[in-house]
């Protein structure tokens, strides 16, 4: 739960075809209790919850860093 105007940050795996994802999926099949691979559509989910997406970046690794806000802070 966030205060009004709070920010949410998540680092997630970007599910795109590449060697790193193939290795990650294989590791999940071999070691499902250690490596958990369940992709979610984070930006879509946050948009549905009416969060404003402030940044969604893709880096060299198949990762997305997403920062979202639930609106401007309440005036006191």
N, C-alpha and C positions, 0 to 999 in steps of 0.2 A: 504494500500500500504506500502511495506517495502523497505527500502534502501537495496542495494545489500549487502548481508551478515547479514541482519536483522534476528531477531528471532521472531517466532510466538508461543504463548502459549495459549492453550485452555483446559478448564476443561469441560468434557462432561460426560453424563450418558452412561454407558455401558449397552447395551440392551441384557441382559442375563436373563434366567428365575431364579428369586429369589423373596423373599417376598417383598423386598424394591421396586423392579420394579413393582410388582403387585399393591402395594399401590400407587405408583406414577401414574400408568395408571388409577387406579380408581379415584384418585384425579383429574386427567385431565378430565375424563368424567364428574365428578360432578362440577368442577370449571374450565372450559376451558379458561376463561379469565384471570385466576390467574396462573394456572399450565399449561405449554405448553409442550407437549410430542410429539416431532417429531424427532425420531432418524435419525442420518446421519452417513454415513461411512466416518468419518473424515480422518483417515489415508489414505484410498483409494483415497479420494478427493485430499488431499495434494500431494500424490504421482503423481496423474494425472497432477497436476499443477507444477510438477517437483521440489517439495520441498524435502529436505533431512530430514527424520525423525530422530531426535536426541534422543528422549525418548518417549516411550508410556508405562505408568505404570498403573497397576490395583491395587487399594487399597482395604481394607475391604469393604468399601461402593462401590456400583456399579458405580464407577467413573474411568475415564481414564484421566490422565494428559498427554497431548501431547505437545512436543516442537519440532518445525520444523524450518529449516533454508532455505533461498533461495540462498544459495551459499556463497562462501568466499567474504569478503569485497573487494571493488575496491581499487586498489592502487592509491594514490593521487600523 
